[in-house]
Amino acid sequence: MILSREIIESVDKEDSAEFQNNDDTEARKKNFAQTIQRLGKNIQIDLKKSRQNSAIYKRYSKEQLLKYFKNPQHYEIEIREMSRYIYDISPTYKRLVMLFADILYFYYDVIPKEINCSEQIDIDQYESNYFTTINTVEKYNFTKLCREIINTLVRDGIYFGLYYETKDAFMINPLDIDEKYVHISNITSSGVILYSIDLEYFDKNKNSVLLQNDTKISEAFKRYASIKKNKISVKDIDEYRYYQPKNCVCLKADESGYGYSLPVFVGLLLTVFDIEDYKLLKKAKKEAENYSALNFKLNTDDRGVPYLDDSVWSKFYNMIVENTPEGVGVLLSPFESNIFEFKDSSAKASDAVMDTEDLFYVESGVSPLLFGSSKATSASAMKLAVKPNEKYSFYLLKKIESFFNWKLSQLRLKYYFKIEFLEISIFNKPEVVKDLKEAATYGIGGAKLKYATSLGITPSQVIGLSFIEDKILKVGTDIFTTPLKSSHTQSSSETSEEIGRPENEESEPLTDKGEESRERK
């Protein structure tokens, strides 16, 4: 902000000697020029401060990002770090990343993996294996787990983790892939990605949390360190250096290449900087509107010499300065009096941020309508626009499904079952539920369980709740013995007073037609 008193006092201190020794006209010119210069300098300082106060610009710059884009394979770690940082800082980018997990319900069914019709099925064993499978899957807690995995896949482009399992619990510990100690090493026939851990990394990181908490990795490192220290002759030491954990989890958003991984929306990071620029520009313009300058005319003769003595005009000038609010500069010149303001009456500056955010979502393939855009209000357009987003979310969900089905195949069972996620989202749930309800009503095989699944009831809950309702509580026979009244349950023997719309209360006034209807009864 401009402080008029500070400007005048500084000018007086710096130029007092020159006022006394130089020509009055030259001194006034210098006074006028320095006042204008200080006013502009204060505005420029505020503009620079706006960018310095930006959290994104404190960490990164556009030049850095453009450098990374020239060779993304070489800078994949730096790009992922930038994506994670902007995810934490930018609400616009974070909402986009979270969208693909937030629209899903993660409802699943457990179905037979294969059935050999020529083989006699052991019913008791089949039932036992099914119960084992659904109880195993129940502890995975897909609602929480899948959301975290999909968020990481979209933000980083790849997900590495180690899963730990007990009889009643399951968890995945995500790995920091940017430490460069994990490398994709194999891909199974079912498409599951496996990775190896470079134990050489722990030579300089013996206090690593991973090394301290994972017994198997710790043992593998000790074995490798012993071989390396004692220089034991080993044909291929890499066999001991690279450890492939059996409890590894690796999912990749883009499987077109396994050499490197980039965030799904890496191309939009530059647009995030554009949004930040427009926000700062809008703020700077608002701050600039606080500045103004008053220019008072000092009458002079033909040679530019004031008619008033210096002591007189200086007195009045200082009185004006003393009564001028902050942010207003006071000028004295031989020109006509004017008020200079730095306001922009155009609405374009305010719209620039919104336009850039809309462009950001359009470039991502996501409808801006989902995030409150005011550019369009067509519900049908949004309904069609979300279909590609649903499809991509289902694509990522199938990757998780493939991994857990591979994991279930490791169980030692006679009959195997697999997980099948329903392609159901917050946008299409009513349609899916309706279709499955109709299929279940007509007795289509498997539709009843899928209908229950579409309501959010897991296979384990279906079995458990049905047992409690039918065998323990006997809900259908002892509790709800009388069905709720509806057009399907009412009989013709009921009196006419009990059928149809309830009559209007006497206290409520009737219309003329209502009175006529009542009289005709």
Order of alpha helices (4+ residues) and beta strands (2+ residues): alpha-alpha-alpha-alpha-alpha-alpha-beta-alpha-alpha-beta-beta-beta-beta-alpha-alpha-alpha-beta-beta-alpha-beta-alpha-beta-beta-alpha-alpha-beta-alpha-alpha-alpha-alpha
